[in-house]
Amino acid sequence: RSDIAVWNLSKKNLDGWRWFCKTVCRNVLEPVLTVSASVMKLHLYFLCDVQLFSRLKDNS
């Protein structure tokens, strides 16, 4: 009987962990990824602008 109780407990813990990980991923990782994606986009735009600007400067 105690084995079954332990197994049920660990299964509950596993479900709890799964829920916890999902929640953490949703609340922490998604915003972070969104922010870093935005930063990367800005960075790329900035690099493109800089290259464009230096090209224009070279041509004039």
Beta strands, then each sheet from edge to edge (+ up, - down):
end
